[in-house]
Amino acid sequence: MVARRSDLTACYADELRRDPAIDGVVVVDLGRQVGVAADSTGSSTLTACVERVLAPLAGSAVASVPIRFELVAPGSAGTGTTPADAAKSE
């Protein structure tokens, strides 16, 4: 997941251009295939991008991974418009 973080961030950045208020959690099931198990963002474009980015991980592990996409106000102590540390769950 760490290696895919910048690609996931790019998925979110692209979707923010379409919908500047989008945020939420996408839960991805990793197994023989990669699929979205749950989505609170409501964006099929974002979930399709997430699946595309994580597809190379199919077969490498079996896990459900929540990825948080959240807005953080400029100048705040947050991490910005990046996915939550899904890599910490590895």
FIKOLZA-1660 file (N, C-alpha, C; in steps of 0.1 Angstrom, whole numbers, plus 5000, padded with zeros to 4 digits):
% residues 90
   i   px   py   pz ch aa at
   1 5008 4988 5000  A  M  N
   1 5000 5000 5000  A  M CA
   1 5009 5013 5000  A  M  C
   2 5020 5012 5007  A  V  N
   2 5029 5024 5007  A  V CA
   2 5033 5028 4993  A  V  C
   3 5036 5018 4985  A  A  N
   3 5041 5021 4971  A  A CA
   3 5030 5027 4963  A  A  C
   4 5017 5026 4966  A  R  N
   4 5006 5031 4959  A  R CA
   4 5000 5044 4964  A  R  C
   5 5006 5048 4975  A  R  N
   5 5000 5060 4982  A  R CA
   5 4999 5072 4973  A  R  C
   6 5010 5075 4965  A  S  N
   6 5010 5087 4956  A  S CA
   6 4999 5085 4945  A  S  C
   7 4997 5073 4940  A  D  N
   7 4987 5071 4930  A  D CA
   7 4973 5073 4936  A  D  C
   8 4971 5068 4949  A  L  N
   8 4958 5070 4955  A  L CA
   8 4955 5085 4958  A  L  C
   9 4966 5092 4961  A  T  N
   9 4965 5107 4963  A  T CA
   9 4961 5113 4950  A  T  C
  10 4966 5109 4939  A  A  N
  10 4963 5114 4926  A  A CA
  10 4948 5111 4923  A  A  C
  11 4943 5099 4926  A  C  N
  11 4929 5096 4924  A  C CA
  11 4920 5107 4931  A  C  C
  12 4924 5109 4944  A  Y  N
  12 4916 5119 4952  A  Y CA
  12 4917 5133 4946  A  Y  C
  13 4929 5137 4942  A  A  N
  13 4931 5151 4937  A  A CA
  13 4923 5152 4924  A  A  C
  14 4923 5142 4916  A  D  N
  14 4915 5143 4904  A  D CA
  14 4900 5145 4907  A  D  C
  15 4895 5137 4917  A  E  N
  15 4881 5138 4921  A  E CA
  15 4878 5151 4927  A  E  C
  16 4888 5157 4935  A  L  N
  16 4885 5170 4941  A  L CA
  16 4883 5181 4931  A  L  C
  17 4889 5179 4919  A  R  N
  17 4887 5189 4908  A  R CA
  17 4872 5189 4903  A  R  C
  18 4866 5177 4904  A  R  N
  18 4852 5175 4900  A  R CA
  18 4843 5179 4911  A  R  C
  19 4847 5175 4923  A  D  N
  19 4838 5178 4935  A  D CA
  19 4847 5182 4947  A  D  C
  20 4848 5196 4948  A  P  N
  20 4857 5201 4959  A  P CA
  20 4853 5197 4973  A  P  C
  21 4842 5192 4975  A  A  N
  21 4838 5189 4989  A  A CA
  21 4838 5174 4992  A  A  C
  22 4843 5166 4983  A  I  N
  22 4843 5151 4985  A  I CA
  22 4852 5147 4996  A  I  C
  23 4847 5138 5004  A  D  N
  23 4856 5131 5013  A  D CA
  23 4848 5118 5018  A  D  C
  24 4855 5110 5025  A  G  N
  24 4849 5097 5030  A  G CA
  24 4859 5086 5030  A  G  C
  25 4854 5074 5031  A  V  N
  25 4862 5062 5033  A  V CA
  25 4858 5052 5022  A  V  C
  26 4868 5046 5016  A  V  N
  26 4866 5035 5006  A  V CA
  26 4873 5023 5012  A  V  C
  27 4865 5013 5014  A  V  N
  27 4870 5000 5020  A  V CA
  27 4873 4991 5008  A  V  C
  28 4885 4986 5007  A  V  N
  28 4889 4978 4996  A  V CA
  28 4892 4964 5001  A  V  C
  29 4886 4954 4994  A  D  N
  29 4889 4940 4997  A  D CA
  29 4900 4936 4988  A  D  C
  30 4911 4931 4994  A  L  N
  30 4922 4925 4986  A  L CA
  30 4921 4910 4988  A  L  C
  31 4923 4904 4977  A  G  N
  31 4923 4889 4976  A  G CA
  31 4927 4885 4962  A  G  C
  32 4921 4874 4957  A  R  N
  32 4924 4871 4943  A  R CA
  32 4921 4882 4934  A  R  C
  33 4911 4890 4937  A  Q  N
  33 4908 4902 4930  A  Q CA
  33 4907 4914 4939  A  Q  C
  34 4908 4926 4934  A  V  N
  34 4906 4938 4942  A  V CA
  34 4892 4943 4939  A  V  C
  35 4885 4946 4950  A  G  N
  35 4872 4952 4949  A  G CA
  35 4868 4961 4960  A  G  C
  36 4859 4970 4957  A  V  N
  36 4855 4980 4967  A  V CA
  36 4843 4973 4975  A  V  C
  37 4845 4972 4988  A  A  N
  37 4835 4966 4997  A  A CA
  37 4825 4976 5002  A  A  C
  38 4830 4988 5004  A  A  N
  38 4821 4999 5009  A  A CA
  38 4827 5012 5005  A  A  C
  39 4818 5022 5004  A  D  N
  39 4822 5035 4999  A  D CA
  39 4813 5046 5005  A  D  C
  40 4818 5055 5012  A  S  N
  40 4810 5066 5018  A  S CA
  40 4812 5079 5010  A  S  C
  41 4821 5078 4999  A  T  N
  41 4823 5090 4991  A  T CA
  41 4812 5093 4981  A  T  C
  42 4806 5082 4977  A  G  N
  42 4796 5083 4967  A  G CA
  42 4801 5086 4953  A  G  C
  43 4814 5084 4951  A  S  N
  43 4820 5087 4938  A  S CA
  43 4824 5074 4931  A  S  C
  44 4817 5070 4920  A  S  N
  44 4821 5058 4913  A  S CA
  44 4834 5061 4905  A  S  C
  45 4837 5073 4902  A  T  N
  45 4850 5077 4895  A  T CA
  45 4862 5074 4905  A  T  C
  46 4860 5079 4917  A  L  N
  46 4871 5077 4927  A  L CA
  46 4873 5062 4930  A  L  C
  47 4862 5054 4932  A  T  N
  47 4863 5040 4935  A  T CA
  47 4869 5032 4923  A  T  C
  48 4866 5036 4911  A  A  N
  48 4872 5030 4899  A  A CA
  48 4887 5032 4899  A  A  C
  49 4891 5044 4902  A  C  N
  49 4905 5048 4902  A  C CA
  49 4912 5040 4913  A  C  C
  50 4906 5039 4925  A  V  N
  50 4912 5032 4936  A  V CA
  50 4914 5017 4932  A  V  C
  51 4904 5011 4926  A  E  N
  51 4905 4997 4921  A  E CA
  51 4916 4995 4911  A  E  C
  52 4917 5005 4902  A  R  N
  52 4927 5004 4891  A  R CA
  52 4941 5005 4897  A  R  C
  53 4943 5014 4907  A  V  N
  53 4956 5016 4913  A  V CA
  53 4960 5004 4921  A  V  C
  54 4951 4997 4928  A  L  N
  54 4954 4986 4936  A  L CA
  54 4953 4972 4929  A  L  C
  55 4948 4972 4917  A  A  N
  55 4947 4959 4910  A  A CA
  55 4960 4951 4909  A  A  C
  56 4972 4958 4908  A  P  N
  56 4984 4949 4908  A  P CA
  56 4986 4942 4921  A  P  C
  57 4979 4946 4932  A  L  N
  57 4981 4939 4945  A  L CA
  57 4973 4926 4946  A  L  C
  58 4964 4924 4936  A  A  N
  58 4955 4912 4937  A  A CA
  58 4964 4899 4938  A  A  C
  59 4960 4891 4947  A  G  N
  59 4967 4879 4950  A  G CA
  59 4978 4880 4960  A  G  C
  60 4982 4892 4963  A  S  N
  60 4994 4893 4972  A  S CA
  60 4990 4892 4987  A  S  C
  61 4977 4894 4990  A  A  N
  61 4973 4894 5004  A  A CA
  61 4958 4892 5004  A  A  C
  62 4953 4889 5016  A  V  N
  62 4938 4888 5018  A  V CA
  62 4936 4898 5030  A  V  C
  63 4929 4909 5027  A  A  N
  63 4926 4919 5037  A  A CA
  63 4915 4928 5032  A  A  C
  64 4909 4935 5042  A  S  N
  64 4900 4946 5039  A  S CA
  64 4907 4958 5044  A  S  C
  65 4909 4968 5036  A  V  N
  65 4917 4980 5039  A  V CA
  65 4908 4992 5038  A  V  C
  66 4906 4999 5049  A  P  N
  66 4899 5012 5048  A  P CA
  66 4909 5023 5043  A  P  C
  67 4905 5031 5034  A  I  N
  67 4913 5042 5029  A  I CA
  67 4905 5055 5031  A  I  C
  68 4909 5064 5040  A  R  N
  68 4902 5076 5042  A  R CA
  68 4907 5087 5033  A  R  C
  69 4898 5093 5026  A  F  N
  69 4901 5105 5018  A  F CA
  69 4894 5117 5025  A  F  C
  70 4902 5126 5030  A  E  N
  70 4895 5137 5038  A  E CA
  70 4902 5151 5035  A  E  C
  71 4893 5161 5035  A  L  N
  71 4897 5174 5033  A  L CA
  71 4904 5179 5046  A  L  C
  72 4914 5187 5045  A  V  N
  72 4921 5193 5056  A  V CA
  72 4923 5208 5052  A  V  C
  73 4918 5217 5061  A  A  N
  73 4920 5231 5058  A  A CA
  73 4934 5235 5057  A  A  C
  74 4937 5244 5047  A  P  N
  74 4951 5249 5046  A  P CA
  74 4956 5254 5059  A  P  C
  75 4969 5251 5062  A  G  N
  75 4975 5256 5074  A  G CA
  75 4972 5248 5086  A  G  C
  76 4963 5238 5085  A  S  N
  76 4960 5229 5097  A  S CA
  76 4971 5219 5099  A  S  C
  77 4970 5212 5110  A  A  N
  77 4981 5202 5113  A  A CA
  77 4979 5189 5106  A  A  C
  78 4969 5188 5097  A  G  N
  78 4966 5175 5091  A  G CA
  78 4976 5172 5080  A  G  C
  79 4973 5161 5073  A  T  N
  79 4982 5156 5063  A  T CA
  79 4978 5161 5049  A  T  C
  80 4968 5169 5048  A  G  N
  80 4964 5174 5035  A  G CA
  80 4954 5165 5028  A  G  C
  81 4954 5165 5015  A  T  N
  81 4944 5158 5007  A  T CA
  81 4950 5144 5003  A  T  C
  82 4954 5137 5013  A  T  N
  82 4960 5124 5010  A  T CA
  82 4952 5113 5017  A  T  C
  83 4953 5101 5011  A  P  N
  83 4946 5090 5018  A  P CA
  83 4952 5088 5032  A  P  C
  84 4943 5083 5040  A  A  N
  84 4947 5080 5054  A  A CA
  84 4959 5069 5053  A  A  C
  85 4965 5067 5064  A  D  N
  85 4977 5058 5064  A  D CA
  85 4972 5044 5063  A  D  C
  86 4967 5040 5051  A  A  N
  86 4963 5026 5049  A  A CA
  86 4975 5017 5051  A  A  C
  87 4987 5023 5048  A  A  N
  87 4999 5015 5049  A  A CA
  87 5002 5010 5063  A  A  C
  88 4997 5017 5073  A  K  N
  88 4999 5013 5087  A  K CA
  88 4992 5000 5090  A  K  C
  89 4982 4996 5082  A  S  N
  89 4975 4984 5084  A  S CA
  89 4982 4972 5079  A  S  C
  90 4993 4975 5072  A  E  N
  90 5001 4963 5066  A  E CA
  90 5010 4957 5077  A  E  C
% end
